[in-house]
Amino acid sequence: MSFSRVISRLAALLVLLSLLAFPTSYGQQKVPDYVQLKVTCMTTLNVNLQTGVDVPDAYVCKNTKVTWKANDHIFFVFFKHDCPFTTNGCKEIDNAYPTAGPIASDTFTVYDYGIVVDGKLFDPHIIGGGGH
């Protein structure tokens, strides 16, 4: 066997071995993993002295109003940054005006708010938007 034949066969063998080292799933795309989360859209939050409201992280769907039920407590709500409600805004949410909304945003957003219940401050959230 000549030297050039040995070299060409050796080169062919190295090419074959290098191809076998590649993954065999060439052309196949991996399907991404995801989790579908279903949550209840809140329309009523019950005011209490333990956590401020019964659902500290309340999901509120688009075009939905929220009512805080006083349950014999004196309360007022204030939003720390952005107001999620389009009608009547966030200026006055308290015992006299417990309903706010609706939320009009399509963007899934966390709104940080404070609620003072019988003089005690709490820090819940409204997670709004995103449709139904």
Buried (B, 14 or more C-beta within 10 A) or exposed (E): EEEEEEEEEEEEEEEEEEEEEEEEEEEEEEEEEEEEEEEEBBBBBEBBEEBBBBBEEBBBBBEBBBBBBBEEBEBBBBBEEEBBBEEBEBEEBBEEEBBBBBBBBEEEBEBEBBBBBEEEEBEBBBBBBBEE
